[in-house]
């Protein structure tokens, strides 16, 4: 029994050491998140013309043009308010429907599925008709559409602040934009929440604890055997 524990303890002790090394390395290689991490990207915090595509390690921002490609998101000066914004973007499908790579609009690709996403805009409502709409499309990890919503902004006053809060389980990509042309407003802030504990990190931590337990167990067994021999 003592020999079996000793061998098992040695295996888990080595695994625990390896887990500790992997956890330390992951802290440098993988962006750390906490249970209450709320990320906000505000164009007003950057210079005019700044590339906002990768200012956060948790999301990539792009202007999507469906199957024709994508372009960087830059801080743009609003002609209406004078503030820096993400700009105004239309949303529709290009060459196919229901797939992320065919979506047009303000695209967000998250590194972790967010708990919720909130974005705000200042309405311009240049087109005073039912064409003044906003639409969002949520996609899963493989790029399939899993939820969407359209809102009519006709009747809302130009200059009015508008916000959307979206919570879709397993959402990895999000595309928003004006449902008509031109878009009824300018996007001026994005916030989202991430922070679910990584299962891999928990597994490594548990493995490390098991290694320490068996190592302590082997030490006690060896001490007991020596006492018996004496």
C-alpha positions as CSV (number, residue, x, y, z in Angstrom):
1,X,0.0,0.0,0.0
2,X,2.8,2.4,0.9
3,X,4.6,1.8,-2.4
4,X,1.4,2.3,-4.3
5,X,0.7,5.6,-2.5
6,X,4.3,6.6,-3.1
7,X,4.1,6.0,-6.9
8,X,0.7,7.7,-7.1
9,X,1.9,10.6,-5.0
10,X,4.9,11.1,-7.2
11,X,2.7,11.2,-10.3
12,X,0.3,13.7,-8.9
13,X,3.1,15.8,-7.4
14,X,4.8,16.1,-10.8
15,X,1.4,16.9,-12.3
16,X,0.9,19.5,-9.7
17,X,4.2,21.2,-10.4
18,X,3.4,21.1,-14.2
19,X,0.0,22.5,-13.5
20,X,1.5,25.4,-11.5
21,X,3.9,26.1,-14.4
22,X,1.1,26.1,-16.9
23,X,-1.1,28.4,-14.8
24,X,1.8,30.8,-14.4
25,X,2.4,30.8,-18.2
26,X,-1.2,31.2,-19.0
27,X,-1.4,34.3,-16.9
28,X,1.1,35.9,-19.3
29,X,-0.3,34.4,-22.5
30,X,-4.0,34.6,-21.9
31,X,-5.8,37.8,-21.0
32,X,-7.0,37.4,-17.4
33,X,-10.6,38.0,-16.6
34,X,-12.5,38.3,-13.3
35,X,-16.0,37.6,-12.3
36,X,-17.0,41.2,-12.6
37,X,-15.0,42.4,-15.6
38,X,-16.9,45.1,-17.6
39,X,-15.1,46.2,-20.7
40,X,-16.0,49.6,-22.2
41,X,-14.7,51.0,-25.5
42,X,-15.4,54.7,-26.0
43,X,-14.1,56.4,-29.2
44,X,-13.9,59.6,-27.1
45,X,-11.0,58.2,-25.2
46,X,-8.9,58.1,-28.4
47,X,-7.6,60.5,-31.0
48,X,-9.6,61.2,-34.2
49,X,-8.8,58.6,-36.8
50,X,-7.4,56.1,-34.3
51,X,-7.8,52.5,-35.2
52,X,-10.2,51.0,-32.6
53,X,-10.2,47.5,-34.0
54,X,-8.0,45.9,-31.4
55,X,-7.9,48.3,-28.5
56,X,-9.3,45.6,-26.2
57,X,-7.9,42.0,-26.0
58,X,-11.4,40.7,-25.5
59,X,-13.0,41.9,-28.7
60,X,-12.1,42.7,-32.3
61,X,-14.1,45.5,-33.9
62,X,-14.6,45.7,-37.7
63,X,-16.8,47.1,-40.3
64,X,-18.2,44.1,-42.1
65,X,-19.1,44.1,-45.7
66,X,-20.5,40.6,-46.0
67,X,-18.6,38.3,-48.3
68,X,-16.7,41.3,-49.7
69,X,-14.5,41.6,-46.7
70,X,-14.0,43.8,-43.6
71,X,-12.4,47.1,-42.7
72,X,-11.0,48.6,-39.5
73,X,-13.2,50.6,-37.1
74,X,-11.8,54.1,-36.6
75,X,-12.8,57.0,-34.3
76,X,-14.8,59.4,-36.5
77,X,-15.9,62.9,-35.8
78,X,-19.6,63.3,-35.8
79,X,-21.0,66.1,-38.1
80,X,-24.0,66.3,-35.8
81,X,-22.6,66.4,-32.3
82,X,-18.9,67.0,-32.9
83,X,-18.1,64.0,-30.7
84,X,-15.9,61.1,-31.6
85,X,-18.0,58.0,-32.5
86,X,-17.7,54.6,-34.2
87,X,-19.6,56.1,-37.1
88,X,-22.8,55.2,-38.8
89,X,-23.3,51.7,-40.3
90,X,-26.0,49.9,-42.2
91,X,-26.8,46.3,-41.5
92,X,-27.9,43.8,-44.1
93,X,-27.0,40.4,-45.7
94,X,-24.6,40.1,-48.6
95,X,-24.8,36.9,-50.8
96,X,-26.1,34.7,-48.1
97,X,-28.4,34.9,-45.0
98,X,-27.8,33.7,-41.4
99,X,-24.0,33.5,-41.5
100,X,-21.5,35.8,-39.8
101,X,-19.3,36.0,-42.9
102,X,-22.3,37.3,-44.9
103,X,-23.4,40.0,-42.5
104,X,-22.8,43.7,-43.1
105,X,-22.6,46.2,-40.3
106,X,-20.7,47.0,-37.1
107,X,-19.1,43.6,-36.3
108,X,-17.8,42.4,-32.9
109,X,-15.8,39.2,-32.5
110,X,-15.4,38.3,-28.8
111,X,-12.6,36.1,-27.4
112,X,-15.0,34.9,-24.6
113,X,-18.8,34.7,-24.9
114,X,-20.0,37.8,-23.1
115,X,-22.6,37.8,-20.4
116,X,-24.2,40.8,-22.0
117,X,-23.4,43.5,-24.5
118,X,-24.6,47.1,-24.3
119,X,-24.1,49.7,-27.0
120,X,-25.4,53.2,-27.4
121,X,-25.9,55.7,-30.2
122,X,-27.1,59.2,-30.9
123,X,-30.0,59.2,-33.3
124,X,-30.0,61.3,-36.4
125,X,-33.1,59.9,-38.1
126,X,-32.3,61.5,-41.4
127,X,-34.9,59.3,-43.0
128,X,-38.2,60.1,-41.2
129,X,-40.0,57.0,-42.2
130,X,-40.3,53.3,-41.1
131,X,-37.0,52.8,-42.8
132,X,-35.4,54.3,-39.7
133,X,-34.7,51.0,-37.9
134,X,-31.9,49.4,-35.9
135,X,-31.1,45.7,-36.1
136,X,-28.7,43.3,-34.4
137,X,-27.7,39.7,-35.2
138,X,-26.0,37.3,-32.7
139,X,-23.9,34.4,-33.9
140,X,-22.4,31.3,-32.2
141,X,-18.8,30.1,-32.3
142,X,-19.2,28.5,-35.8
143,X,-20.8,31.7,-37.2
144,X,-24.5,30.6,-37.3
145,X,-27.1,33.1,-36.4
146,X,-28.8,32.3,-33.1
147,X,-30.8,35.4,-32.4
148,X,-31.7,38.8,-33.9
149,X,-33.9,41.8,-33.2
150,X,-35.2,44.8,-35.2
151,X,-36.3,48.1,-33.6
152,X,-38.1,50.9,-35.4
153,X,-36.7,54.3,-34.4
154,X,-39.2,56.3,-36.5
155,X,-40.8,59.0,-34.3
156,X,-37.8,59.4,-32.0
157,X,-36.2,62.8,-32.0
158,X,-32.9,63.5,-33.7
159,X,-30.2,63.9,-31.1
160,X,-31.9,61.5,-28.7
161,X,-29.7,59.0,-26.9
162,X,-30.6,55.3,-27.6
163,X,-29.1,52.2,-26.1
164,X,-29.5,48.4,-26.5
165,X,-28.8,45.7,-24.0
166,X,-28.2,42.2,-25.5
167,X,-27.8,38.9,-23.5
168,X,-27.6,35.8,-25.7
169,X,-26.1,32.6,-24.3
170,X,-23.2,31.2,-26.4
171,X,-22.9,34.4,-28.4
172,X,-19.4,34.8,-29.9
173,X,-20.1,37.3,-32.6
174,X,-22.5,40.3,-32.8
175,X,-23.3,42.6,-35.7
176,X,-25.4,45.8,-35.4
177,X,-26.4,48.5,-37.7
178,X,-29.2,50.5,-39.3
179,X,-31.8,48.4,-40.9
180,X,-32.4,51.0,-43.6
181,X,-30.2,53.4,-45.5
182,X,-28.8,55.6,-44.2
183,X,-28.4,54.4,-40.6
184,X,-30.6,56.3,-38.1
185,X,-27.7,57.2,-35.8
186,X,-24.1,57.1,-34.9
187,X,-22.7,54.4,-32.5
188,X,-20.8,56.1,-29.7
189,X,-20.0,53.5,-27.0
190,X,-19.7,49.8,-26.5
191,X,-19.7,47.9,-23.1
192,X,-19.8,44.2,-22.4
193,X,-19.3,41.8,-19.4
194,X,-17.0,38.8,-19.4
195,X,-15.6,36.8,-16.6
196,X,-16.8,33.2,-16.3
197,X,-14.0,31.1,-14.7
198,X,-12.1,29.1,-17.3
199,X,-12.7,25.4,-16.9
200,X,-9.1,24.6,-18.0
201,X,-7.8,26.8,-15.2
202,X,-10.0,25.2,-12.6
203,X,-8.9,21.8,-13.8
204,X,-5.2,22.7,-13.5
205,X,-5.7,24.2,-10.1
206,X,-7.5,21.1,-8.9
207,X,-4.8,18.9,-10.3
208,X,-2.2,20.9,-8.4
209,X,-4.1,20.5,-5.1
210,X,-4.4,16.8,-5.7
211,X,-0.6,16.6,-6.2
212,X,0.0,18.5,-3.0
213,X,-2.4,16.2,-1.1
214,X,-0.7,13.0,-2.3
215,X,2.7,14.4,-1.7
216,X,1.8,15.2,1.9
217,X,0.2,11.7,2.2
218,X,3.4,10.0,1.0
219,X,5.5,12.0,3.5
220,X,3.2,10.8,6.4
221,X,3.3,7.2,5.2
222,X,7.1,7.2,4.9
223,X,7.4,8.7,8.4
224,X,5.1,6.0,9.7
225,X,7.1,3.2,8.1
226,X,10.4,4.6,9.5
227,X,8.8,4.7,13.0
228,X,7.8,1.1,12.7
229,X,11.2,0.0,11.6
230,X,12.8,1.7,14.6
